[in-house]
Amino acid sequence: MKKHNVAATVITLMAVLLSTSVAQSADTRPNILILIADDMGFSDVGAFGSEIETPSIDMLAEQGMLFTNFHVGASCSPTRTMLISGVDNHLAGLGNMLEIQADNQFGKPGYEGYLNDKVVALPRLLRDAGYHTYMTGKWHLGYDPERIPFQRGFEKSFMLGESGADNWVDQSYAPFYSEVHYYEDDKRVTLPTEDYFSSDFYTDRMIEYIDSNLEDGKPFLGWLGYQAVHYPHQAPKSYIDKYNGVYDNGFEALRAQRLERQKELGIVSKDVSLDMEFAKTSFEPWRIPDWDKLSDEEKAFNARRMQTYAGMLDNMDVNIGKILKYLDDKGIADKTIVIFMADNGPDPNQLPMNDAYREWYTKNYEKTFIEDFEGDFSDLGQKGVYSDYGPGWAAAAAVPCSYYKTFSTEGGLRVPLIIRYPGVVKACSQIDKLAFVRDILPTLLEVAGVDKPGPVYDGRKVYQPDGISMVPVLTGEKETVRDEANPFGYELAGSSAVFQGKYKLMQNPPPKGNGDWELYDIEADPSELNNLADDMPKRVAEMIAFFEAYSERVNLVPVPEGYNPLEQTVINAKRKAAH
């Protein structure tokens, strides 16, 4: 009798193992690969009008769907919070980016400065549903041991905790960080000392993670957050030299060139124009200089700065090509959804020019300022050298949009989105209707067959994601994700907006604007040159009322009068808010 029970148990166990193996091998759910560029403008890749060589990203566009009216938060961590949770950033812990958080926001619910416990992260949901979950690169959602990717559902991870870092060595890029937090899984680590460059390393490590479990038949989530093209702009010299002479004609020429290319590609309408006087793209301290009035040395310096940016983006594209080739070589490209996006628009900031920071850059970098180079700018982007590119090139990166990162203008909020989903998404297709970053999580949950979390998950109360699945658009059943019946509100650092169909109501307080509500048709006028507020007072009033209700729902804490995000970085650095 005892022997019979043992035999029966063995048979039962074998049957369970066999059924599990069959289930795994027959798992038809798609893999998911999310590729995030940092601080990249709407016009910065070839498929969106750029002269920068991005064949890998352009191939994704040829094989997938371009979203030309896709919006994110206007800064890094708020966008990443909404992407990974599907919940408004004011509820999920990043009501403002910690580095610029106003004095009155510290200690308030939703302003914890990290991804809080009131949301369930995408990797946790997918891991609980049988996915492998991997992450490499920039995290920026918390650097304490209990806030790292390993604790939010990623089974394997290599993360940079801060908003950025040097791309060559283990060093902070800004004075408001006293150190850089790198973690592999749950262990604090340092960077390799030899042959390290951020984009190369993050890509190779992601491939290693995917490959480690590939044979078990389970699908995977890969979350790859590049430091490119966040400053400091750095890249191997060969990538930078490739663009010798390309930017010698200056900011204005590049803006006009990219707009014409966008019109040729059908990214924007033939009727779209730019504010060539920079009235909508320049303010103190980010005043765009007149290229023709610069000295020869200043022109050479600025051209090389843009070359460095281009080289960094070019290198990122090569790395994206590397991981796409890996998917092809392993025969899994056709069962992998690939999402490429940016986390916000271009950043014009020139931190070293701030008097409060100048000494720090002198101490921590061999070369930063134009006078440091003695007329030879060939080593911009290399080890020991800091580089950013300023408002002129940032304005070109944002084309056709106005302004930049942290603004509620299109330049801050509208970024490229490409989704490749073989067998589902029609190749070389394009959507010019509104979509939002919070729409991605419900999309991925739907294709993975996973329910949205909430209001209780794993015994705790959580906010439910409120985005709209993009699947009907991806399959061609619908032409838009968000029509007039699905508006959404937005706010960051006092800059506010309401999106409703083709209309956008926005407000930028001083010093970024005059604080007035402005109304634009962002389908016809992505440059935001034709303010419709006076012509449509009823719509303005209705959208303001919507924003007020939204503010109350997400417990928005308004920034105080006189708040300046640039000055706030200095204040927060002194109080060690960033660290």
N, C-alpha and C positions, 0 to 999 in steps of 0.2 A: 504493500500500500504506500509506504514511504517512497519507494523507488518510483512508483507511478506518479506521485505528486511532484517529485523532482523533475521527471521527464516532462510532465505537463507544464510545469513552470518554465522549463527551458524552451519548450515549443512555443508557449505564449510569448516569452521574451523575444524569441527570434522573429515571431510574427510582427511584434510591435516594432522591432528594429528595422525589419524589412519594409513595413508600411511607411515608417518614417523616412527611410532612404528613398523609397519610391516617390513620396510626397516632395522631398527635397529636390530630387532630380527632375520632377515634373513641375516645379514651381515656375509658373509662367509670369509672375509679377516682374515688372521691369526693374533693372538697376537704375539708380539715380545718381547723377554726377552734377554738382553745383559748383560752378567756377565764378568767383567773385573778384572783379577788378576793383581797386581802391582809388577813389578820387579821379575817376576817368570821365571825360566829357562826352557829350552826345555825339560829337563828330569825330571821335578819336580813332575809330577803326575803319578799315577800308570799306566795309559794307555800309557804313553810315557816312561816307564822304571823305575819309582821311587819305592823305598821301603816305602815311606810315604803313609799312609792309606788315600786314596781318593775315597771311593766307590761311592759317588754321581757323581763325575766327570767321573769316569770310567763307570758308568751306562749310562751317556750321550753318551760316546764313543760307548758302545755296541748297543745303540739304534739309533745312528746317524753316521755321517761321520767325520773321522779324516783327517785333513790336515797336512801332515808332512813336507811340503815345503812352509809354509806360513810365510810371512815377514811383519814386522811393522817398524816404526821408532825406532831408538835405544835409545829413551828417552820418558818420560811419556807424556808431553803435546803435542809434535809434533805428536805422534801417535794418541792421543785422538782428536786432531784437524782434522786429515785426516779421522778418523773413523766417526766423527759426520758431516763432511762436504763433504767428497768425493773429496776434493781439496787438492793439494799439500800444505804442511805446510808453505812453503815460500810465498805463496800467501794468505794463510788464517790467518796469524798473528803470527805464531810460527816458523819463519825461524830458530830460535834457541830457546832452552829452556831458559826462562828469567834468571834463576839462574846462567847460565853459558854464557850468551850472551856477545860477544866481544864488546869492547869499540866502535869500528867503526860501529857496527850494530844498536846501539840505535838511534831511530828517523827515521829509514829507513822504507819505505813501506814493509809490510810483516813481520816486526820484532816488531810489537806493543807489544808483550808479552801477548796477549790475543786473543781469537777468534774474528777476526775483522768483520766488517759489509759488507765485500765484498763477503761473503758466506752466504748461507742459511743452518741452522742447521737441521739435520734430524727430531728432535721433532717438529720444526715449520712446516715442510712439511707434516708430518703425522697428526699433530693437525689440520691443515687447511683442511686435507682430511677426518676428522671425527674420528680420533683416540684420545683416552685418552693418555696422555704422563706424565710419572713419572720418577723421578731421585732421587737416594740416593747415598751418598758416596763421594768419591774423584772426584772433578771437574777439577781443575788445568788449567782452561781456562779463568781466570779472576775473581777477587774478589770484584771489585768495584760494587756498586749497579746496574749499567746499564749493567754489564757483567756477571751476575749470571745466572744460568739455567732458572730461572723464566722469564727472559727477552729474552731467546733464544728458547722458545717454550714449555718448560715443565710446565704443569698446576699445578703439585704438585712436590715439591723437598725439599730435605734436603741435603745440600752440604757442603763439606770441600773445601775451596778455594785453599789452598796451595798444594805443592807436597806431603806432608805428615803431620803427627802430632802424638803426643803420642796417644796410643790406649786406655788408661785407663782414662785419665783426659784431660781437656781443656788446653793444653800446647803445645807449639812449640817443635819440635824435633831437631831443628838446629838453630845456631846463626844468620843465614841470614834472619830469620823471627822474627820480634819483637812481633807478635801476630798471632793468628789463626782466620781466618774468617769462621764462620759457618752461613749459612742462611737457614731458612725454608721459602719456597716461597720467598717473597720479604722482609722478616723481619730478621734482625740480631739477632741471638740467641746464647745462651750458651748451653753446654752439660748438660745432667742430672748429678747430683752429686752422685747418687746411682746406683749400678748395671749396669754401662755402660761399654761396651767393643765394639769397633768399628764395627767388623763384625756382632756381634749379633744385634746391634742397627740398622745398615743400612738394614739388612735383614728384621727385624721385621717391620720397617717403610715402606719398599717397599711393604710388604704383606698388611699392613694397607691401603696404597694408592690404590693398585689394588682392594682390597675388597670394598672400599668405593663407587665404581661406577660399580661394576661387573654386577648388575642386569639390567643395561640399554641396554645391548646387543652390545655396541660399542667395537671394538677391542682396545687393549692398546699397548703402547710401554713402557717397563720397562728398565731403564738404571741403573745398579747397579755396582758402582765402589768401589771395596774393597780396603782398605789400605793394607791388606795382599797381598804380603809379603814384602812390603816396610819397611825398617828400620824406627823406632826402632822395632826390632823383639820382640813381646810380645804375650802372650797367657795365658789363665787360666792354672794353674800349672798341673792339671791332664793331659792335652794334652801334655805337655812337658815331664812329667815323663813317659809317655807311651813309649818313645824312649830311655829310660835308656839303655846304653850299645851298642846301634845300631851303633854309630859313633866312637867307641873307636879305630878302626883301621886306621882312618885318611882319608885325602883327596884322596890320590892316590888309596886306596882300594875302596873307594866309586865310583870314576870315572870308574874304571875297572868293578865293579859290575853292574853299570847302563848300560854301553855299552853292556855287555853280555845280560842283560835283554832286551834291545832294539832290539838286533839281534834275540832273541827268539820270540819277539812279531812281528817282521817284520817291525819295525819302521825304521831301517836302514839296509843296505846290510850287509851280512856276511863278506864282504871284507873291511868294514870301520875299521880304526884303530885310535888310539889316540897318540898324542905326549906325551908320559909318562915322558919326561924330562921337561915338562912345558915350552919349548922354545916358544911356541905359545900362552901361557896363562899367562905369568908372566913378569912383567917389573917394574922398580922403579916408584912410591913408592908402587906398588902393587905386591911385590915380594912374591911368595908363599914359605913358609918355608918348610924345610925337616921335615916331621912328626917325623921320628926316632931320630932327633936331638933335639926335644923339651923336656923340663923337664916334669916330671909327672904332675906337677901343670899346666903347659901350655897345655898339652894334655887334661886334665880334663876340663879346661876352654874352649878350642876350641870345644871339643865334646859337652859340654852343650850349647854352642852358636848354633851349628847346630841342637841340639834337640829343642831349642827354635824356630828356623825357621820352623822345621818340625811340631811342635805343632801349630804354627800360621796358617800354611797351612792346617793342619788337621782340625782345628776349622773352617776355611773358607769353607772347603768341607762339614762339618756338617751343616753349614748355607745354603749352596747351596742345600743340601738335604732337608732342612726345606721348602724352597720355591718351590722345585720340588714336594714335598708332598702336598703342598697347591694347586698347579695346578691340581694334581691328585684328591684330595678330592673335588675340585670344578667342576670336570669333564671337564676341559678346557685344559688339557695337550696335547690332540690330535690336538688342533687347535692353538698351540703355538709353534713358532719357538724359540728355545733356542740356543744362541751363547755363547760359553765359549772361552775366549782368554786371553792372557797376553799383556801388553802394550809395553814391551821390555824385553830384557834378564836380567840376574841376575846382581846385583850391588855389586861389591867387596869393595866399598868405606868404609873406616873407619874414618869418620869425626873427632871423638875425638882424633885421633892420630895426626891431624894437629896442630902444635904448636899454630896457631892463634885461635884455637877453644877450646883447652884443658881447659882453665879457665872457659869457658861458661858451659861446661858439668859438671865440678866440682860443680858449683853453682846451676845448674838446675836439676841435678839428684843425688840421694843419693849414687848410685853405678854405675860406668861406666867401670873403668879400673881394670885390673886383681888384682892389689894390694888392691882395695877397698873391695874385698870379703874375704880376709884372709883365702883362701883355701876352702871356702864353697860356691859353685856356685848354690845352690839349688833355690835361689830366682831370678835368671836370668829370664827376661820376665815378672816380676811382677811390681806392681805399684812402681814408684820411681826409677826403674832400667832401664838403657839404654842397649840395646844389638844390635850388628850387627854381621856379620859372616866372613867378610874378603874374600880375593881372593881365598884361597884354596877351601872353600866350594862353592863359586861362580863358580869356574872352574868345579866342579862336577855337579852343577845345569845346566850348559850349554851343557853337554855331548850330542852328540859327537863334538860339535862346539867349536870354539876357541874364547877367550877373552869374553868381557862383554858388559854391557850397555854403550852407547855413541860410541862404536866402530862400524865400518861398516863391521866387521866380522860377521860370522853366529851366534856367541855367543851373539852379540848385537841385531841382527835383526830377527833371526828365533825363533818363539815361537809356542806353541801348539794352534791349533784352532780346535774346535769341534762344529759341527752344527747338531742339532736334529730337524727334520722337519717331523713329523709323516705323513705317507701316501705319502710323496714325496721323502724323502731321504731313501735309502736302509740302513737298520740296519747293523751295524758292517762293514761299507765300509771305504775305505781308499784311499786318493789321495796323490801321492808323487810328483805331478807337481806343478809348481810355481803359487802362488797367492799372492796378496798384500792387505794391509789394506784398500786402497781406493776402492777396489772391493766390499766391504761389503755394502756400502750405495746404489749403484745402484741395488744390489741384493735385498735389503729390499724394495726399491721403486717399483721394478718390482712385487714382490709378493703382495705388498699392492695396486697395481694398480695406482701408483702415478708417474707422469712425473718428469723427472729431471728438476731442476730449471735453469733459465737463458735463454738468457743473461740478462733479466730484471725480477725481482721478487718484487712484492709489490711496484712498482714504483722506484726501485733502481737497478743500474747495479751490477751484481754479476758474479762471476766466475762459470762456469759450471763444475760439477763433471766429471772427466775423467776416472773413474774406469770402469771395465768390469764386467757385471753381472755374478754371479756364478751360476745362476739358471740352465743353461744347464748341468753343472757339477753335481749339486745337484740332478737333475732328471735322470742322467746317459746318457744323449744325447752326452756329450763330456767328454773327459778324462783330459782336462787341461783348466784352465782359461786363462793363458797367454802363448802363444807359441812364437816362434822366431819373429813372425810378430808384437808382442806387447811388446816391451821393455819398461822399465821405469828407470828414474834416481832418485838418492837419495843423500842427503847431510845433515849432522848435525855436527856442531862444527868443520868443516874442514874434517871430515871423509866422504868419498864419495863412491858411487857405481853406477854401471849400471847393471841391470838384463836383460838378453835376453835368453829366453828358459832355458836351463840347465846351461848356462854360466853366470858367475858373474865377473865383473871387479871391483876391489876395491882399495882404497887408504886410508891409515891412516897416517897423518902427525905426526912428533915428538910432544910429547914424546910417543905417542901411536903406532908409527911405523916409518918407514924410509921415508915415502912420495912417494915410488915407486908404480906405478900401477901394480897390481897382477891379474892374471886371473885364475879362478877355474871352474871346472865342479862340481857344488854344488849338483847335484844328486848323482854322484858317490863318491864325496869327500867332504862331509859336514864339515869335520874337517879342510879343506883348508890346506892340507899338500903338495899338488903337484901343484906348480905354473906353469901354462901353457903359461905364457906370452912370453917367448923366442921361444916357439914352434909355436905360432900362432900370429905373429906380425900384420898381416892384420886385424884380428878380433880385436886385441887390439886397433889399430889405428881407426877402424870404431866405436868402443864403446867409445873411448875418444872423437871423434867428436860428437857422440850423447850426451855425458855428457856436452860438451861445449854448444851445442844448447839448451839443457835442462836448463843449468845455466842461459843462457840469457833469456829464456822464463819465468822463475820464478823469475827473478830479484835477483838472488843469490848474497849476499854480502859476499865475502870470508873473513875468519878470517885472521888477520894479522900474519906475521911471528913472531914466538916466543909465540904465543897464547897457553895457557895451561888451560884447563877447570877447573882443580882442583884449580889452583891459582886464576882463574877468580871468583870463588865463594866468595873468600875473598874480592876481589876488589869490587864486586857487593854488598856484604853485607855492606861494608863501605859506598857505595853511596846510600844504601837503594833501590837498583834496584829491589830486590825481593819484597819489600814492599814500 
